[in-house]
Structure formats: C-alpha cells, structure tokens
Amino acid sequence: MIVRASFLSLAMVLALAGCSRFDPNAEPTYGKESGLPSNCRAYVQYAIDAYRARQYTADETMAGLERNCGLFGYTWASGSRRSP
C-alpha cells in the first residue's frame, strides 16, 4: 500500500513538473523596452499592486484584468487566444 501511494505521489509530481515548462504564465514576463507586463501572471500582480496603491478602483482593476487576461485577453499566448 505504501509503495502504491509513493508511486502515485511521484507520478503527480512528475506530471506537474512536466506541465510547468510549457506554461507561458509560469513566470512573470515584462517587455524588454517598455518594462510593461507581457503575460497574465505579471499583469495580475501589477493590477493587484496598483489597486492596493489606490491607483485604480476595483471596477477599473477588474475591467483591466478582463481586457488583458479574460477569455479574449490581449496578453494570452498567441497560440491559445481565441477570437469571438
């Protein structure tokens, strides 16, 4: 029973490790020249920080998140972006 649980745990760890290499949002990325967020992970953190600093209201922050990282968001990887 312990061997089976260990095997399942190992399989889960390997599966998660394998997936993270292909995730364009695994690490925050920023534009080389502009320094602006260029993937959703970086943009979400930017939006949270700006909201906490009271630069934007909750409605403005949510609209920005939807515009950039929503279903048809601008910062999704080009291969996974779908048009309406």
C-alpha positions in Angstrom: 0.0 0.0 0.0 2.8 2.4 0.8 4.6 1.6 -2.4 1.4 2.4 -4.4 0.9 5.7 -2.6 4.6 6.6 -3.2 4.2 5.8 -6.9 1.1 7.9 -7.2 2.8 10.8 -5.4 5.8 10.5 -7.7 3.6 10.4 -10.8 1.7 13.5 -9.7 4.9 15.4 -9.0 6.4 14.4 -12.4 3.2 15.4 -14.2 3.1 18.8 -12.6 6.8 19.4 -13.2 6.3 18.5 -16.9 3.4 20.8 -17.4 5.1 23.9 -15.9 7.8 24.0 -18.6 5.1 24.7 -21.3 3.0 27.2 -19.4 3.6 30.7 -20.8 2.4 32.1 -17.4 4.7 30.0 -15.2 6.9 33.1 -14.7 6.0 36.7 -14.9 7.5 38.3 -18.0 7.9 42.0 -19.0 8.6 43.8 -22.2 12.3 44.4 -22.9 11.9 48.0 -23.9 8.7 49.1 -22.1 9.0 47.1 -18.9 5.3 46.5 -19.0 3.7 43.1 -18.1 3.7 40.8 -21.1 1.9 37.8 -19.7 -1.1 37.3 -17.4 0.9 36.4 -14.4 2.8 39.7 -14.5 -0.3 41.7 -15.3 -2.3 40.2 -12.4 0.4 41.2 -10.0 0.6 44.6 -11.5 -3.2 45.0 -11.2 -3.2 43.9 -7.6 -0.3 46.2 -6.7 -2.0 49.2 -8.4 -5.3 48.6 -6.7 -3.6 48.3 -3.3 -1.8 51.6 -4.0 -5.3 53.1 -4.8 -4.3 54.0 -8.3 -7.4 52.3 -9.7 -10.8 51.4 -8.3 -12.0 47.8 -8.1 -14.1 48.2 -11.2 -11.2 49.6 -13.2 -8.9 46.8 -12.0 -11.4 44.1 -12.9 -12.0 45.7 -16.3 -8.3 45.7 -16.9 -8.0 42.1 -15.9 -10.8 41.1 -18.2 -9.4 43.1 -21.1 -5.9 41.7 -20.7 -6.4 38.2 -19.2 -10.0 37.4 -19.8 -11.3 34.9 -22.3 -10.3 37.1 -25.3 -7.5 38.9 -23.4 -4.6 40.6 -25.1 -1.8 39.1 -23.0 -2.6 35.4 -23.7 -0.1 33.5 -25.7 -0.9 33.8 -29.4 -1.4 30.1 -29.8 -4.1 29.9 -27.2 -6.0 33.0 -27.9 -9.5 32.6 -29.4 -11.4 35.3 -31.2 -15.1 35.9 -30.6 
